[in-house]
Amino acid sequence: MKAMKLRPFIPSGTDYPRAVQFYIDLGFEKVYYSDELTIFKFDDIEFHLQNYQNTELQHNYMVELCVQDLDAWWQHIQDSELVNKYDIRVKPPQIQPYGKRAIHLIDTAGVLWHMTE
């Protein structure tokens, strides 16, 4: 047996078009779009943004995105002013208790992204 990819389905929250634009501004490429689903890609990483609202799920959903240069991602987040534009929460790179250096970013729906290197 061999696994090739893992493509999570991320809930968009109440404002699907805003969530789509957020991920574009974060740096992901939109490779498919419909009223129900958008597929995003960055290099070999892909995920599905689902036009779906469930507050309990969204506030308990976490994704880890492993990146090569965490400082470059942090700079991009700062330069693109995502915090002001989308009223999201983000913490700068820090060493976590589990040993990885990570940015914690809570997206427009409340999903917590652990960006690690």
Secondary structure as UniProt FT lines:
FT   STRAND          9..11
FT   HELIX           16..26
FT   STRAND          29..33
FT   STRAND          37..42
FT   TURN            43..44
FT   STRAND          45..50
FT   HELIX           55..58
FT   TURN            59..60
FT   STRAND          62..66
FT   HELIX           70..79
FT   TURN            80..81
FT   HELIX           82..86
FT   STRAND          89..95
FT   TURN            97..98
FT   STRAND          101..106
FT   TURN            108..109
FT   STRAND          112..116
//
